[in-house]
């Protein structure tokens, strides 16, 4: 059932609008005694999920029993990050999702179903796993908050991905990520109906209907000055709120270009991007816009690591961002990578397949580390002087010496492609 739906490419919802929307939804849901909120973590701080969670706490008070950030494989939030994102929501309400140990398996999506939706590219079952708090916490309402935006693994982020991946376990995360990678990232990004989405929908329909989940989905855009604005909010307990949000996101967050770009410069906000695991959105979201032989320059002042998870970081350092056939061979030949298929998927996602050049300009990693994973290295200070984000605008910029670049300040907010490569 859809409890609230509002949004358009020109809407700009205020906090007052959000409060009214949630009040309407909470009234429709009736009395609830034990509530679990599942927002994203600080890497999605712009999603407005922090505000949604705070309003939920103000409404339910001590009936909000738990807040479980959907970390997936990400690093647990610090108290500072929690305060920055969620305001005065009490720290003692927050739980940490341990994706390797703190999960239960609800069931498994059959191998024949996975094979059918992937056109035979993956022929193994994928487990449906969630944090045990969803099953054992005796909640009578689970509120899953987050932003719908084009996504490299599933096509369009959020909805039941927040549950089965954000609070999922190793088999669920590995299986879903690898499925998306072997099917083909460029066949998935910006699509609502994808093999990964079908697998998660199967899991929701067959294994999770007993869970009292209601989704609150946002769509975030940029105004004329480059500021972030809430374009839509959709609240419901079925697929309709997701499809409405996804349709709006494609209007707001997808930039279709008439011609490929020779040089793209992406800035990674250091407060948001400290790893290539996250920062490679600069690659994922722009790859269909970059010309063959073109160059992507990634300004990454906060970059301190490759993987958010220590084991995954070690695998990235070991194998590097090599082309897809090499990753597939490594999976066949090496137990450590075969046991961490989400890392293998990430390696495939993070390569240009030799089609364009990737130059990373890190704040804290060395030239040897960057080149060790097969990226080009750029000196951050020199590149920041030439491509100063403070003096660039999103889109086409012509520098004083005549060089033309395409600048992106918020890679996590969109998807860029040129006609002929996206179909």
N, C-alpha and C positions, 0 to 999 in steps of 0.2 A: 504494500500500500504506500502511496505517495502522500507524505504529510505536509510537504512544502516544496514549492518549485518557483524560483524566480531567477531570471537572468537574461542578458542579451549582450551583444558585442559593445554596446554603449552604456550599459548599466554601471553604476558605481554605488554599490551597497555600503551603507555606513554601519557603525557599531549598533546604532539604534535599530536599523533594519535587521541585523543579525539577532539581536535580542528579541525582537518581535517574532521572527521566524522560529526561533527555538521555543519561545513561549507557546506558540501555536502548536508546534510538534509535541511538546511535553504535555499539553492539555489533551491532545488526541491520544497519547499513549496511556493516559490515566495514571493512577497511583502506582508508584514503584518504590520498593523498600531497600533494594541493594543493587547499586549501579556500578558498572565497570566502564571506564572510558579508555578507548584505545586510539590515541592520536599518533601521528608520526613523531620522530625525534627532531632535534634542532637542525638537522640537515634539510628539513622541510619547514624552516621557521616562517617562511613567507606564505605558507598555506592558509593562515588564519585559524589553524587547528588549536593554537594556543588560546585564542579568544573563545572559541567554541567550548573548549574544556573549562576555561575559567567561568563562563556563564553557566555551564552545567553544574559546577561546584556551588556557585551562588544559589542556584535553584534548588538543588537536592540537599545541600548541606552535608550532614554526616551520613546521609543515605548514599552518597558517592563513596563507595568503600575502597576502590582501587583505581589508580591511573597507571596503565601499562603502555609506555611508549613502544611503538612497533619498530624495534631496532633492526629486525632482520639480523644481518651479520655485523651491524655497526657497533661502534664503541658505546658503552653506557654513557648516559648524559651526566654531566657534572652538576652540582648544586647551582653553580652560576648559570649554566645553560638552561636549567629548569626555570630559574627565576626570570631569565631574559625572555623565555618563550611563554611561560604560563603565569607570570605575575605572582600574585599572592596565594595561589593554590598551595596548600600545605605540603612541604617536602615529604612528610611521613605517609602521604597517600601514594607516592610513586614507587612502582615495582620495576625491577630490572629483568628484561627478557634474556635468558640464557639459551641461545638457539641450539647449543650442542647437547644440553642436558635437561632443560626444564620444559619438556614438551610431551604431549601424548599423541598417539596416532589414532585418528578417527576411522581410517579405512585406506584403501588404495584404489586409484583410478586404474582400471584394467589396461593391460598392455595392448590389447586389440583396439581399444578406444584411442589410446595414445598414438598407435600406429596409423589409425585411420585419419585422425586430425592432422598428423604431421606428414602425411603422404609417404609414410614408410621410413621417414628419416630417423625416428626413434621408436624402438619396439620393446620398451620395458615399462612396467607399471610405475606410477608416481604416487607416493604416499601423500595423504592429506593429514597434516600435522598442525597442531596449535599449541600455544602455551597452556599448561595444565590449569592455569587460573580460569580460563574460559569454561572449562568443563567441571572443575572441582570447587569453584568459588561461590557457588549457590547464588549467582546474580540473577535477578529477574529482568534486567535490561543491560545490554552491551551496546555501547555507543561507539561506533567506529568512525573517526573523523579523518579527513584528508583531502588532498587536492587532486583533481583529475587534470592530467597534462599528458602530452605524447611521451611514450616511454619505450626504451630500447628492448626490454625483456618481454613485455606483455602487450604492447601496442598503445594502450592508454592506461595510465597509472590509476591505482586505487580501487575502491569497492572491495571485492573479496580478496584482492591481492594484499590488502592491509592485514587481513586475517591469516591467510594461508602462507604468505611469505613473510610479512612483517612480524608475525608471532609464530612463524613456522620453525621446523627443525631441519636438520641436515638433509634428510632425504627429500623433503618437500622443496627446500631452497635449491638444492643441487639439481633435482629433476626438472623443475620449472625453468630455471635459468638455462640449463643445457638444451632443453627442448626448443626454447626461443632461438638459441644460437645456431643449432644445427638446421633449423627450419629456414633461418635467414633473417637477420635483424632488419635489413632493408625491406623485407616483405611484411614486417610486423609493425614498425614504428608508424604511429598515426592511424592505425586501424583499430576499430572497435571489436571486430570479430576475428580472433586469432587462435591458433592452436593452444597457446598457453591460457588464454581466457576461457576457452572451451573446457580445458582440463579443470580449471578452478571452479567454473560453473558446475561441472559434474560433481566435484567434491562438495560444493555447497548444497546441491540438490539431494545428493545421496547420503551425505554423512553429517551435515551440520544444520539441518532444518529444525532440530530441537533447540538450537542456541538462539536466544532472544536478541538477535543482532539488528540494529537500526543504523543506517549509514547517514552521515552528514558530509556532503561532498561540495567542495568549493571549486570555482574556476577563477584564476588570478590572471589579470592582464596588466599592461602598462599604459599609462596615460600619455598625452602628447609630450610631456616633459620627462618621460622615462620613469616616473614613479609607479609604484605598484598599486593596483586597485582591484577590489573584489567585484568581478563581473557577474558571478552567479552563485547561488546556494540551493542545493537540492537535498531533501531529507526524505528517506523512505526505507522500507525493509525488503525491497525486491529489486529487480533489475532496471526498473523504469527510471529511478533517480540517476543511476549510472549512465544510462543511454542519453538522457537529457543533458547531463553534465558533459559527457564526451562530445556530443554534437556541438555544444557551445564552445568547448575547448578547441575544437578544430577550427572554429571561426576566429577565436581569440589568439591562440598560441601557435598556429601553423602559418609559416611564411612561404608562399610559393613564389619563386623567382623565375624571371623569364630566361635567364642565362646562367651558366655556372660561374663560380667565383674563383679568381686566381689566387687571392690572398685573403684569408680570414684571420682576424685577431680576436681571441676570446679572453676575457678577464674573469678570473676565479676569485670571488670574494674570500679573503683569508679567514673570515669568521665562519664560513660555510664549507670551504673546500680545503681539507688538509691531506687528502689521499688521492691517488689516481683512481682508486675504486669509485670515488664520487666525482672527482674532477674530470674523468674521461667523458662526462656528459658533453664536454667541449668537442669531443670527437664524435660521439654517437649522434648528437642532435644536428651536427653540421655536415656530416659526411656526404649526404645526398645533395648538398649545395656546392661542394668543392669540385673544381675542374680537375680532370686528369692532369697530373704534373703540377697541380697547385700546391699551395703551402698553407698549413694551419699553424699559427703561433699561439701558444697557450701561456698567458701571463699568470703565474701561480705563486704569489708571494707567501701563501700559507702552507705550501706543500712540504710535508714532513715525512710521508710514508707512502707506500704503494697500496697496501691492503689495510682496511680497518681492523681486521682480524689478524693476529700475529701469524697464524699458520698460513693464511692466504697470502699475507705479505711475503712470506718466505717462498711460496710457490711462484708468485709473480717474479721475484728476483731470480729464481732458478731458471724458469722457462722463458720469460720475457714476452713481449707483445709481438709474436711472430704470426705469419699468415695462417689462415684457417687450416689448410692441409697439414701443416707442421703441428698444430695443436691437436688435431685429430689423431695423428700418429703418436704423439706424446701420451695421449689418453690411453691408446691401445697398449703402449709399451711400458707405462710407469704406474705403479700402484698408488703412489701418493697423489697424482693428479686425477686418476680414475676415482679415487675416494673423495675428491673435492671438485665435482663437476661444475659447481658455480664459479670456481676459480678458472677452470678451463673455458667456460662460456665468456667470462670477463676478458680473458686473453684474446679470444676471437673478436669480441666487441671492440677491443682497443687497438686493433690493427687497421691500417688503411688498405691492407692487402696489396701494398706496393703501388697503389693508385695515386696517392698524394703524399706530400712530406709533412711530418708532424714534428714541430719544434717545441719542446717543453722548456719553460723558463722558471725554475723552482726557487722558492725562497730559502729552503733549508737542505735540500738534497744536492749531492755533488754531481759534477759532470760524469764521473765514473758510474755513479748509480743510475743516472738517466740513460746514458748510452748503454749501460749493462742490460737494460730491458728493451733496447733497440729503438729508442726515440732519439731524435736529434736534440742537442743541448743548446740553449740560448742563455746568455748572461742576462739575468733579470734586470739589473740596474740599467744596463745599456738599452734593453728592449723597452723598459718603462719610460726611459727618456724619449725614445723615438715614438712609442705608441702610448702616450700618457692617457689613461682612461679618463682623467679629469677634463681633458680637452677633446675627447672624441664623443660622437653621438652614435647611438645604435643605428646600424645601416651603413651606407656608403659614405666614406670619408676620403677626401683628397688632401694629402699632406703638402707642405710648403714646397717640397721638391718635385711635386707632381705624382708621387706614388699614390695609387688608389687601393684602399683596403675596405673590407667589410668588417665592422666592429660589432661584437655582441657582449653586452655587460651581464646578461642573466641567462646563461646557457640552459639552466634547469627549467626555465620558464617556457621553452618552446621547441619547435622543430623547423628546420630550414631545408628546402629542397628546390631544385630547379625542374622546370617542365621537361619531361622526357626521361627523368630518372625516377620520378615518383608517379606511379600509375595505379 
